[in-house]
Amino acid sequence: MNSRQRIMAAFYLEEPDTVPVSTYMSPYWLENNWVDEKTYWRFAKKSDAIFRVGVKVKRSERQNGVKIIEKSWNENGRLMRLFKIKTPNGTLQRITEHIGYSRRVVESLLKNEKDIEIWLSLPHDLGEIDPSPFYYWEKKLGDDGIAICSTGDPISIVVNLFRMDDFLKYCIIKPELIEEMLKKALEIQIPFLTSVMEKGINRFWISGSEHVTPTFIAPKYFSRFVTKYDREIVKLIHEYNGIAYIHCHGRINDILQEFLKMDIDVLDPLDPPPQGDTDLSKAKKLIGHKICLVGNIDSNNVMVQGTPETVINAVRRCIDAAAYGGGYILQPTSGSIFDTPLENIETLIKAGRRYGKYGKNVYG
C-alpha cells in the first residue's frame, strides 16, 4: 500500500498493511522555518503525511450597510492587526498581536451583550470560495499522503469572538445566549461547507470542540454546545460521502460517547496524562469500533523532552493498545514541533514502521 491508501484504509476502520504513521505535518512547518524544505519532504515521504490545509475565502468589504476595515502596523517589534466591522447598529473591533508564529488577542470582537446583539444582527456573506490551496498540497503529496481541509465548527466560530473568560462566563450564566449564537454559526458553516464540497473537497479536519471539554468546563456543556451542532455538520459531510475528522484536545475521557453521537469518522489527538486523560485502550474498546483513533503520543513529554528510547516505548504502547483490527493512526498530540529534536521524529517514523505490522510478533 502507498501512504494515501494506508491512511484511507485506517479512516474506514480497515486494517492496512501497517499502522499509518503521521508526524502531524502541515505547511506551517515550512512557513515558520521549523525545518528546511529538504527535511520537510523527507519526513513526508518516510511517513504517512496528513496535511491540514485551508481554502481561501474572498468576502466583499461592504454589504447591506456593513463595512469591514482591516489594518496592520508594527509596534515595538510586534505586528498588530485591527479588524473592525461598522454596522448601522454599532461598531465591533478586534485587535491582535503577532510575534513569530504566535498570536494573542489584545481586544476581543465581543465585549458585552450589546456587542453580541450587533453580531447576531449581521448579514452573512458567504464569499467566493477558492479551493486552490487544498488542491496544491494534494497534488504535491501525491501518493505520499492526503490533504484534509481544515475548518472550524460552530463553537469555534463563537469562542473566537470573545476573550476565553468571557466566553466561559456566558456559557454558565447565559447558556441560552450561547445557543442562539451557535444557531447563527451553524447557519454560516452549512453553506460554507456545502460550497467547498461542491468544488470536490469532502475531507474535513474540524476544530473548536476542545474549548468546551472538561479542561475548561463541566462535561454536561459539551453535549449542549458541541454534539448537537457538530452532528449537523457531520451529517452534511456524509451526504457528500466525505470524512468528518474531529480535533479535540483536553480531558475527553468522560465525553467519549459524545463523539459516537456525532457519528464522526476520525478523532484526534487523544491526549494522554498529564496533557489530557485519554486511556487509549479504553477509547479503543468504547469507540474504536466506529471511529478511527489518531494520536496519543505525548507531544511534550515524549516528543520534545523524551529520548529516542522514550519515543519507542510510547510507540509500542500505543500500537499494543489500539492498532488491532485497524482504525488507528500513530501520531503525536500536536504538530507544533519547532523545539522537537529531529531525531525523535525520525525515531517515531522508524518505530512505527517496525512495530506497526499486523499479524506478526514484531517484538521478537
N, C-alpha and C positions, 0 to 999 in steps of 0.2 A: 504494500500500500504506500502511496505517497502521503505527504502531510495533510493535504486537503481531504483526502478520503478518510484518513485516520481520525481527524477532528470531527468530520461529519458523522462517522460511524458512532463515535462516543456521544455526540449530541443526540443521536437517535437511539441511545441506550444499547447499542450493539457492541460486540467485542471485537475491536480491531486487531491487527497483527501484533501490536504492542501498545502499551499505555501511552497516549499522547503526552508530550512534554512541552508546556508553554512557559516561556520566560516572562510573560506579561509584557511583551514588547508593544510599543506604539511609536508612531512617528515623532513624538516629543522627545524620545531618546536622542534623536538627531538634532531637533530644534533647540534643545538645551545643551548640546555638545557634551552629553554624558559619555558617549563613545564616538569614535570616528566611524566613517561610513563603511570602511572595510570590515571592522569588527562587528558592526551592526548587522551587515548582511551575512557574515559568517555565523553569527548566532541564529539568524533567521533560517538559514539553510540547515543547520545542525538540529534545530528544534522543530516543533510544530507550531508555527507562528500564528497567533490570533491577533490581528491588528484592529484596534478600536479607533475608528476614524469617523469624521462627521460629513455632513453635506453643507453646502453654502446656501444661505437664505438671503435674498435681496428684498428688503422691505422699503416701501415708499416713506419718505421723510414727513409727509403730511397727508392726512386724510380725515374727512369729517370734522374739521376744526381742531384736529390734534396735530401738534408739531413735535418732531423728535430733534433734539440738539445733542451733538456729541463733540467733545473737545478733549485734547490731550496736551499736557505740558510737563516739563521737568522741574522738580522741586528738591533741591539738595541731593541730587543723585538718584532720586526716585521718579518713576514715571507715574503721573497722576492722570486719571481719566474721569471725565464728567459725562454722565448720561442723564438727560433732562427730558421730561415729557410735559409739554404745555397743552392744557385742555381748557375748554370753556368752564369747567368746574374747579380748576385749580392746577397747580404745578407739582410734579413729582420729580425728585432729584436724587441721584446716587453718585457717590464719589468713591473710586477705588484706587489703591496704591499698589504698584507693581515693582518688585525688586527681583531681578532674575526671573526665575520661573514661578516665584511665589506671588500670591495676590491677597490683599487684605481690604475688606470693606471699611472705609472710613465713615461713610454716611450711607445708610440703607435707603432704599427707594421708599419703603413704607415705614412710617414712624408712629402713626396713631390711627384711630378709627376713621378720621376724615380722609386720610390718605387711602385707606382700604376702600372706602366708598368711591373715591376717584378711580382707583384701579378697576373696580368692578364695573364701572360705567364705560370703560374704554372699549371702542370697537376693535375687532381683531383683524389685522391684515396678515393673511397667510404668507404673502410674498411669493417671490419666484424661487423655486427650488432648483438648485444646481447640483446634480449628483456627481460631478466630475472628480472631486477629491476621493470619494469612495472608489470609483472605478479606476482611478490612477493607481491606488495602492493594491487593489485587487489584481490588476494586470501585473504590477511589479512583483507581487508574491508568486503568481502562477500556481504551480502545484506545491510550493513550499509552505503554504498556509492559506488562511482565509482572511478577508476583511469583514468586519462586522460594524454596522452603523451605530455610532454612539449617540444616545439621546437621553433625555430626562423623562420622568413620569410626572403625573400631576403634583405630587408632593414636592418634587424637585423644583418645579416652577414656583410654587407658593413659598417654600422655605427660603429661596434665594431673594425674595422681595424684602425680607426682614433681617434684623440682627437676630442671631440664634436665640438669645434670651427672650426677646420679644415674641418670637415665633412660639416658643415653648409656653410662654405665659398665656398666649391666646388659645393654644391647644387645650389648656387646663381650665381657664376661666370662661372662655367663649368658644367652645368647640364647634358650635353651630355656624359661627362666622368662618372658621377654617373650612368647614364643609361647603359653605357657599362659594368660597374661593376655589376649592378643589373641583367643584362642578364646572366653574368657568375654565379652569386649567384643562380639564378633560375636553371641553368644547374647543379649546385651542389645539390640543395634542392630536385629537382624532383626525381632523382634516390634514394636519401636517403629515402624520404617518401615512395616511391614505395617498397623499400626493407623492411622497417618497416611494411608496410601494408601486404606484402606477408607473414609476420610472425604472422598475425592475429590481429594486432593493428590498429584500424581505428577511434579512437577518439583523436583529437589533440587540444591542447591549444597553440595558435600561438602568439608569442610576437614579438615586434620590431616596429610596425607601430607608436607607440607613439612618436618616435623620430622625426617624421615629422608632428606632429599635430600643430595647431596654437599656442601652448605653445612656440614652438621654431621658427616656420617659417610660412609663409603665407599659407592659405588653398589650393591654386592652386597647390602646390607641392605635396600634399597628393595623388591626382589623378594620377599625373605623376610618382611618385616614389613608391606608395604603391598599389593603386587599380589595376593598370594594371598587376602587378606581383602576388599579392596575389590571384587575381581571378583565375590564372592558378593553383595555389596550391589547392584552394577550389574545382575547377573542378576535379582535380585528386582525392582528398579525396572522393568526391561524387561518382566517378566511382567505389569506393570500398564500397559504401553505408555507408560512415563514417560521422562523425560530425566535422565540422570546427568551432572552438571556438576561436574568436579573442580577445586578451587582448590589450587594448589601453587606456592608461591614457591620461589626458590632456583636453584641451578645444575643445571638439568634436562637439559642437552644430552646427557649420557651415558645418560639413562634415558628418552628419548622413546619408545622401543619398548615400555617397560613400560605406558604408557598405552594402547597398542593392545591389549596382552594383557588389560587390564582391560575392554576393549570399551566404554569411556566414550563419551559423545556430545559433550561440550564440555570445553575445558581453558582455564583462565586461571591467572596473569596473564602468563606468558611473559616474565619479567624479562630485559631486555637488559643487557649490561655497563654499568656496574660492579655493578648490583644482582644480576644473575644472569649467565647466559652463553648465553641463547637467541638464536640466529640465526634470525630469523623466516622467511627464505627457505628455510633448511634444514628447519625444522619443517614448513613448508607441504609441501615435497616428501616428507618422511618420513612424516608422519602426517595431513596436511591433507586427504587423500582419504577419511579415515574419521572424523576428529574436527574439530568446529568449533573454530577457534582464536580466542581472545579476549585482547586486550591488546597488550603490547609498547611502549606509550607510557610512558616512564620517569616515574614519579610525582614523583620528587625533582628530578633534573637537568633535566627538561623542564618538567613542570607547575608545580613550586614555584619553581625557580630560573631557569627559562628565560624568554625574551621571547616575545611572540606569534609572531615570526618563527621562533624555535626550535620552537614547537609546530607551526606549519605545515609545517616541514621534516620533523618526526617523523611527522606525519600522512601526508604524501606518501610517505615511505619505507615505512611500514607497508602502505599501500594497494598500492603497487607490489609489495611482497614477498608479500602473502598474499590480496589481495582476489579475484584471478582465479578464476573458476569458482564463486564463492560460498563459504560456510562460514567467513567471517571477520567479527569484530565489533571495531571500533575502540574501545579503552578504555585508560585509564591503568592502571598496575600496582597502584595502591592507591586505596581510597576515603577515606583519611584526609586530607581536603582542607582542614583548618582553617587552614593557612597558605598555601594556594594562591591566587594572585591570581585574582579572579573573571574578569578579562579573559582569562586563559589558558583558563579553562573555556569561555567564550564562543567563543574562537578555535578550540578543539578541535571544538566543535559545527559552527561555520560552515565550517571547513576540511574536516571530514568530509563535510558535505553538498556542498561544491563539488567536491572531488576524488574522491568515492566513487561516481561514476556509472559504470556498466558499459558497455562497448562504445563509449566516446567518447574523443576526445582532449581530456581535461579540462584539460590544461596549456596548450592553445593559446590 
